[in-house]
Amino acid sequence: MKRLLPLLLATTSLAYAQTPLPKTAAPAPVPVPGYTLTPPPPAYAPMKVGNFTFDVQERMRYEMRDNNFDFNSKVNAVTDAAWLLQRFRLGIGYDIHPLIKIYVQGQDVREIGGDRGHTIGVNGAEGDDIFDVLKAYVQIGNLKKGFSSVIGRQFLSYGDQRLLGPLEWANQARTFDAVKFRYTADKWSLDMFISSPVNYVNNKWDKSDFLTQNSPRNAFMDGIYLSTLFVPFNTTTDFYVFHNRDSGTANFGTPIGSTSFVTLGTLWKGDPKKLGGFDYSTEMDFQTGKVGGRSLTAYAGNWGVGYNWLKSSWKPRIGTQFNYASGDSNPNDGKVGTFQNLYPTNHLFYGYMDTTAWMNVLNLQVNFSFTPTSKLKVMLDYQLYWNASNQDSWYRANGTTKVRPLNAASSSASSFRGQEFDLTVSYKLNPHVNILTGYSYFVAGQYLRDTGASSDAQFGYVQMQIDF
């Protein structure tokens, strides 16, 4: 806390040095660099009483899963079942000054039914975390103009969230204790931050390694993120450096040292309104350093293109994309070639059954979507998956769980994991209520047949979210 006090005083001085926005001022121009990829603001306004603001969220999702984890229909695993996920949030903000805001949000999550237990992360459970602190920060300055900072517990979301996002699909989401500084100009913005992910533990206050002495993890992530509007036909052109460090994990064998590596990357996204209906995206990353004391050199990339019928009332879009992340070529050479997926929102990208991380993978997709009405959107996705290296594992969306053990059978198996079909329907009942439903089917590939059970898998869900 003594280290944070000078930072708080310095950023407060910068905030007061700026001219406060009058209450009658026009909203900031659009687009704003760094905000072109974030979800649109809610159609509703949080409840406001004087300088206080209040927001409430209730979300319920009923899920049904079959063979999602073991691909084995002969075994009735605890993950082959149905359950109800419930999430409640209450947020309170207070505007001390037009450029200084305090915000606190509490969250209560429960998993009701099923047999996989209620401990978050065990047997794939999203589990219980009785009312705890999800966000608690001081915001200083105008985030969309000039200098600003956010200090405290907060979401971190950058680019497409392939490497760093709040993982809102998960019942508990992901939050960080962080110190973040930002400068926003007309054509660019620059973020610098230091953070530590919060560890969820039921019936105890959730803490990060900022707040836990003698933590066995010592997990921290620092970053510099530059978002620009310099390329006129892009919605954003970004460049970034992330630095990860911890005490070393056992993902690649017994740790022989600590972890410290950097990720260098860039993200480009084309604007279909300026490209005759076409859009494109590419994100490319290089990693170097050490993981658990082992030398790391790894790569990853996303390349996609699509076409939008801009004049059609249904707004159809069809596209294709290819995702690649390197895998390890030799598990016994004391080196790591597996791309490290950091803290992503993988549910958005590699199939809604969450079988796949951006690690040791080749993924080809065809995506189609349309909006028959302003309230209804339908999405159809088809995915194919291969291992980038059979000398490495197939990692699930959490980046740590492995679908099959790495052994002689997996090393000599086919690299083709299988294919997935996803149907997703979103309906905005009104500005406060959204209904989301989906069905996914995974057809097992030769890799599963060569390494054990190879039953097809299914996943279905219905979700309602209410916001005020």
N, C-alpha and C positions, 0 to 999 in steps of 0.2 A: 504494500500500500504506500510506503514511503517513496518508492520509485515512481508510482503513478501520480503523486501529488504535484510535482513540478510540471509534468505533462499536462495535467488538468488546468493548472494556472496559466501555462503558456497558450494553450488553445483557447481558453476563455478570453485572454487578452486579444488574440487574433479575431475572435468573434466580435468583441466589442468594437474593434477597429473598423469593422465593416458597417455600412449604413443599414440599419434595420429596415426590413421591407414594410412599407405602410400597409395597413389593413386593406386599402383599396387598390393595391398594386395588381397589375395583370399577372396571370400565371406565367411561369418561366417558359420560354419558347421551346418548341418540340422540333426535332429530337434533342435530347440532352446526352452528351457522351457519357457512357457508362450506364445509361438507363434504357438503351434501345432494346435490350434483350430481356429485361425483367418483365414479369407478368403485368398486365395493365392494372391500374389502380381499381379498387373495388367500386362497383356502381353505387354502393351505399356510403353514407358518411357516418363515421363513428359518433356515438352519442357525445354531446358536448355540453358541459355545465360550467359556465365561467371559464376559468383557465384549465379546467379538468376535461379530459376525454376518457371515454369508456368504450371498450369493445369486448364482445362476447362471441365465442365460437363453440358450437356443438357438432361433432362429426361421429357418425356411426357407419361401420362397414361390415357387412356380413360376407364372409369368405367360405368357399368350398374348394378343397384341394385334394387331388388324388395322384399319387406317385410322383409328386413334384420334387421330392428330395432323393428317393432311392430308386425310382423308375422300376419298381418291383410290385406288381399286382398280387403276387402270392403272399406278401407280408402286409398285414394291416398295421402300418406304423402309426405312431402318435401324430405324425404330420399328415396322415390321410384322414381328414375329418373336416368339420365345419365349426366356425366360431364367430363371435361378434366382437369387433374391436370398437371401443368407445373412447372418445377424446373430448374433453371440455377445457376451454381456455377462457380466462378473464384477464383483460389488460386495463391498466390505469395509467394515464399520462398526465403530466402537469407542466404547463408552459410558464417557466419562471420569468422568461424574457422572450421576445420574438425570436431570438437566436439561441435560447437555452431551454432544453426540454429534458424532463426526467420521465422514464417509462419503465414500468414493471408489468410483467405478464406471468401469471401462474398457469400451470397445466396439470390436469389429472387424466391419466390414461389407464384403461382396464381392458383385459381380455376375458371374455365371458364364454364359457363352454369349451369344448375340445379337451384333449388329453395331454397336450404337450407341455403343460405347466405354465406358470405365470412369471417366470424369471426371464427378463428381457435378454434375447440372444441365445438362450438355451433351447435346443430342438427347434430352432427357427421361430420361437415365440416372440411376439411383440410385448406381451406380458403386462404387468401392473407397475405403475409408479404413482403412488398416492400423491395428492396435490403438492407440487414442487415448483421451483422457480425456473421458467423457461427463458425469460429475458429480464434483464435489469441493467439499464444503462443510462448514461448521461449523453445527450446529443448536443453538441455545441456548433453553432454556425448553420448556414443554409447548405444542405447537401448538394444542391444543384447549382451553386454559384460560389466561387471563391473558396476560402479555407473552411474546413469543418473537421469535426472528429466525433467518434462514437467510442465511449469507454465503458466497458462492462460486459455483461452477458448478452450475446446477440447472435443472430443468424449471419453467416458469411456465404455470399452467393456471387460467383464470378463467371462470366461468359455463359456457356450453355450448361454449366454445372457438371460437366464431364469429370472434372477434377475436384471441384469445391462447391458444395451446395447444401441446403438445409434438409434434404431428404424428407420432404413433407409427406411423401407417400407413407412412410413408416409412421405408426401411431404416435411414437414419442418424438419423431423428427430428430434433427441434429442441431445442437447449439454449441457455441464457443464462448469462453471467457477471453476477451480480446481488447486490444487497444488499436484503433484504426484511425488513420489520418487521411484526409482527402483534399485535393485541390481540383476544382472544376472550372475550366475555361469554356469558350464558345465551341471549340472544335476538339477538345480533348479533356480527359480527366485522369488523375493519377492517384491511386490508393497505395498506402503503405500500412502494413499491419503486422502485429505479433499476436499469436493466439494459442490456445490449448483446448482441445475438445473436451466437452463435459461428459463424464461417465455416469450413466444412469444406474442407480441402486435403489430399489424399493425400500421404503420405511427408513431411509436415511437421506439427508440433504445431498442432492447431486452436486458433485464437485469436479473441477478440472485440476490439472497438475499445477496450475497457478496457485490454487488454494490448498493443495494437499502436500504436506511435508513428507519427505522420504517416500515418495510414490515409486512403485516398481516400474512404472511406465515412463515417466518424464517425457511425455509426448507433447511436442510443440510444433507449430507451423507458422513460418513467417512468409511474407509475400510482398511483392511490388507488382501492381497491375496497371497497365496503361491502356486506356480505351480511347479510340480516336474516331473522328468522322472525316478524316483526311481524304479517303478514297471516295469520290462522289457517288459511285454506284453501289457502295456498300452500306448496310445498316450499321456496321461496326467493323473496325480493323484494330485488333487488340494484340498486345505483346505483354508477356509476364514472366516472372521468376518466382518460384515457390521454393522454400527451404524447409525440409522436414528433418526432425531429430527426435530420437527417443533412446531408451536404454538398450534396445535390441529385442527383436521378437524371435520366436522359434518357427516362423513360417518356412524357413529354408534350412532347418536343422538347428542344433544347439547354438545359441549366439556365441560368437568368438570376439565380440566387441560391440560397440554402440552403433546406432544408425545416424547418419548425417548425409543427406544427398540433396541435390537441387534439381528442379524441373524447369527447363527452358521451353517456352511455348508461344504459339501465335494462333489467333482465331480470326477468320475472315468470313463474313456473311453478306451475300449479295441481296440487293433490294429488287424484288420482282417488278415494282412500279417503275423502276428505272432501267430494267433489262427486258422489256417487252413481255412480261409475264414469267420469264425464267428466274430462278433463284439458284444459288449455290452456297455451299458451306465447306470450309476446310479448317481443321484444327490439327496441328502437328506439334509433337513434344519429344524432347530428348532429356534423358536423365543420366546423371553421373554422381558418384560418391560412394557411400558404403551403406549396406543394409546388414544389421547384425554383425558387423565387422567384416563382411564380405564385399568385395569390389562390385559396384553396380554400373552397368552400361545398358540402357534400355531405350526403346523407341515406341511411339504410338502415333496413330493418325486417323482422322475421319475425313472422308471426301464424299460429298453428296451434291446432287443436282436435281432440280424439279421444275415443273411447269404449272403455273397458276392461270386458270381462266378468269381473269380479273373482271370481265364484263358480265359474267354469268351470275345470276342471283344466288345460285347454290355454292359459289366460290370453290369449285372442285380443284384439287391439286393432286398431281401424281409425281412421284419422285423415286429415285433410287440412291442408295448410299452404301459405302464400303467402310468398315471399321477394322483396324489392325492394331494389335498390341503385341509386342515381342514376348517370347517365352524363353525359358532357360534351355540351353543346348546341352548342358552337362551338369547334373546335380552334384557331382563329386569333384569339381575342379576348384572349389573355393571361391567361385565368382557367381554373380547373379545377373541373369539376362532378362528376368521377368519385369515387365513394366509395372510400376507401383501406382495403383489407381487412386491414391490419396483419400479424399473425403467426398465422394461424388454423390449425385442423385442418379444412380444407374437405372432405376426403374423407368426413366424417360427414354432410354436409348436402345437397349439390347433385348427386347422382349419383355412383356408384362408378367411373365412367370418368374422373373428374377433368377434365371438359371446362370446368368453370365455377367462377369465383370469385364472391364477393359484391361484384361490381363491374358496373355497367351491365347489370343483369339484372332480368327479371321471370320468376319461377319458380313454377309451380303444381304441387303434388304430391298424390298419394294414397298412403298408407302402410298396409300391413297386416302383422301379425306374429302368430305363435302359437308355443307351446312344447308339442309333443306329449308330451315327457317332461322331467324336471328337467335332463337333460343336453343336450337338443336344442332349438334355436330356429330358426325359419324366418321370413324377412322378404321381402316383396314390395313393390316401390316402382315407381310410375309417375310420370314427370316430363315437364313441358312447359316450353320455354324461349323467351323473346323478348329482344331488345335493349331496354333502357329508352330508348336514343337511338341512332339510326343514324349520328349524327355522332361516335360514339365506337366503340371496338373491342370485340370479344368477347374477354374475358380468360379464359385457362385457370386452373385451380385454384391455380397458383403466384402468380397476381396480376400477372405481368409478360409471359408469353408470350401473343401475340395469334394467334387462329385465322386471321384474314384481315387483310391490310393495309387501312388506312383510306384509301380513295380514292373516286373518283366512283361506281364501281360499288357499293361497300358503302354509301355514303350514300343512294343511291336504291333500294336493295334492300328486299325484305320484311324485317320485323323478326323473323320467326319462325325460330328456329334449328333446332328439331327436338324430338324426344321420345326418352326413354330408359326402358328396362325393366330393372329390377335384381332378380335372385333371389340371396339370400344365405342360407347355411345354416351355423350354428355348432354344433359338437358338443364337449362337455366330456367327454373320455374318462375322466379322473380329475382329482383336484385339481391335478396337475402338467402335464397335457397337454391342449391345446385344438386342435381342427382347424376351420379356416374355409375354406369354398369358395364361389365365386360365379360368376355369369355375367351379363353386361350386353350389351344391344343398343341401339344408337343409330340412330334413323331420321332421316335428314337432312331438314331443312326447307327452305323456300323461300329463306331467306337464303343458305344454302350453294349452292343451284342458281343464284342470281342473281350470285354472286361467284366461281364457279369449279367445281371438282370437288365432287360431292355424293353420294359413295358412302356407304352405311350402314357402321357401324363395330361391332366386336365386342371383347369383353374377357372372358377367363376366367382363373381362378386357383384354386390349392389351397395352403393355408398350414397349417403345423404349428408350434406354439409350445410349448416345454418350459421350465418354470420350477421352480427349487428354491431 
